[in-house]
Amino acid sequence: MKSVKVVVVGAGVVGFSTAVCVAETLPSCSVTLLADKFTPDTTSDGAAGIVFTAKFPDIPLEQQRRWFKESFEHFLAIAQSQHSSEAGVLMSSGWQVFKEVPADTKPFWSDVVLGFRPMTARELKRFPDHKFGQAFTTVKCECSSYLPWLEKRFRKAGGQVERRKVNNLQELSQSYDIIVNCSGLGSKTLAGDTQVYPVRGQVLKVQAPWLHHFIRDGDGKTYIYPGIHSVTIGGTRQEGDWRLEVDEGDTRSIVDRCSRLEPSLSKATLLGEWVGLRPSKKNPRVQRELVLLQGRRVPVVHNYGHGAWGVSLSWGTALDALGLVRQCVDEMTPRARL
Amino acid sequence: MRVAVIGAGVIGLSTAQSIYDQYHSIVSPLTIEVYADCFTPLTTSDGAAGFWQPYLYDEGKIQETKWNKETFDYLLSCLSSPDSVKMGVFLQSGYNLFSEPTPDPSFKDIVLGFRHLTKKELQIFPGYSYGWFNTALMLEGKSYLPWLMDWLQKRGVKFYQRKIESFKELAETGADVIINCTGMRSGELQPDPELKPGRGQIVKVDAPWLKHWILTHDLTKGVYNSPYIIPGSRLVTVGGVFQLGNWSTQNNSTDHKNIWDSACELEPSLKHARIVDDWTGLRPVRSKVRLERETIPAGATTIEVIHNYGHGGFGLTIHRGCAQEAARLFGQIVKQKGRGPRARL
């Protein structure tokens, strides 16, 4: 009997992943997902979706590993299944190259991805500006396909979807028992979180079907990610920059830097440009709290602030958020759960 | 000097290129002509997936390994040239899969980043318990051959669509040297019991989410008789069969079914791939590549022939090394005939 009314705010990769986890796992919950933007207009849609991650300063390493491992294995299983193309999840091999040898040559996620190893001297020869590199196989998740696929799963599990802009949590407190906040940058207003800030990223989508490897500069600013129908090249990392318009200077800089890594890009045809604002925070917030809303103490589970690692950590953080929702459900009085 | 190349597949065209490259400034005039009854996109080279990988072991044929390496290194250097996309050359990584531990291949130090598969990787391929990962090159015949023809045409090489019936025929028109790059049908110019067809059939599909090649091996069934999936720049080539002695160039529906069923088992996502085409080709199989000179008596004179055929399923893989070697043999003929630089003094 679905007696606990859960609302998930946000229809990006974190919102839908969390909504699916709750809807599929907690039989006592009826789940509604609300958002003002849906695919293809979410931040997730423009992201290339290559899965690996960075280290956050304040989250226990064990938890970060779990977030990444669970996400990676989730995507790997899809990539290996017959659903790969429909879900937009594929295996991708390539290289991460560094101009200077990094302090940490073996990041904590290196044993989660496949076949991680340092690049050989011959492999590095192709990158004359770079002294060190890592080769590995990971997965790529294209949200323009993955989000619709998640929505299908969500609806199949009984989930309801509604297009609606949520201006504050008060609006939801009367209709729902548990609020799950996956509103990304929107948490600035929705959760009153002053520590959330955008990191602007611009990318180009080009036609270069002969490229079958990802190439990324370890500084995170220059990358080439071949996808199913196009190659995403980028990028920029402009902290505090809210501009959603394409910047011509950035375009030139991206083409320049990426062509240095992969000269054949000069033969690629431009398909389009896109700008997204990475919903960044010092550490992602996956946490629950009780919020006083219109006289009621409403449990709120937060799952936002993934920055550049939304896709990469989506499933792992969704599972953590699911655990927090479950705790909220368990703590509710028996009468409420009938 | 007049050089007549017979055959316009990857072997014929690349040999013409190497001879031009090495001798056009040494032998003057140097006329090169290419004769063939079929040209791109109808040659065996066009239908092949275009994947660089020799057979696993060279069985002592170290010359072939040397030519394979020369080809790989040459193509690797072409990657950074502005022509790379037109040439159809690009890098692709992938998997060689086995059901038991297998000794490392002859090409392990030629390719990039060769390593054994980890336990986690093997879990992706149920039914296979051992394997390798490496980065290799793709060279798509449908791009490479037109690029070669363009390269040759710009340098004055002439092409003639004509089936040559005998070496004598060409010698009589005044060719000084004949380069025999006739692949599967070399036997029609000169019987060769060692040359046999290794029939292959493939299915070409649209599956752009696949970015790795996967080759399985059943060491009891022999090379290419086990499923393989090789993504190209546009379509994915799915195979494989290797039927020694089968001359049929018709697509066979039983072969199609076997290839397709076993490939879908290997890569479940293929069930959603759109099938575009089927193709059958005959690999020109021989115990070893025939790359040698032959001086054939013809009445009062002799005909100088350089044979360059019998590359089986590794023509694209070995082409450059063989072309350079054939050019070297041509150089020997030039010296013998006194047509070299010294002759011009």
Interface residues (C-beta under 8 A of the other chain):
Chain A: L76 Q80 S81 Q82 H83 S84 S85 E86 G88 L90 M91 S92 S93 L114 G115 R117 M119 T120 R122 E123 R126 A135 T137 P209 W210 L211 H212 H213 P226 I228 H229 P263 S264 S266 K267
Chain B: L79 S80 P82 S84 V85 K86 G88 F90 L91 Q92 S93 L112 G113 R115 L117 T118 K120 E121 I124 F133 T135 M138 A207 P208 W209 L210 K211 H212 P231 S233 R234 P268 S269 K271 H272 A273
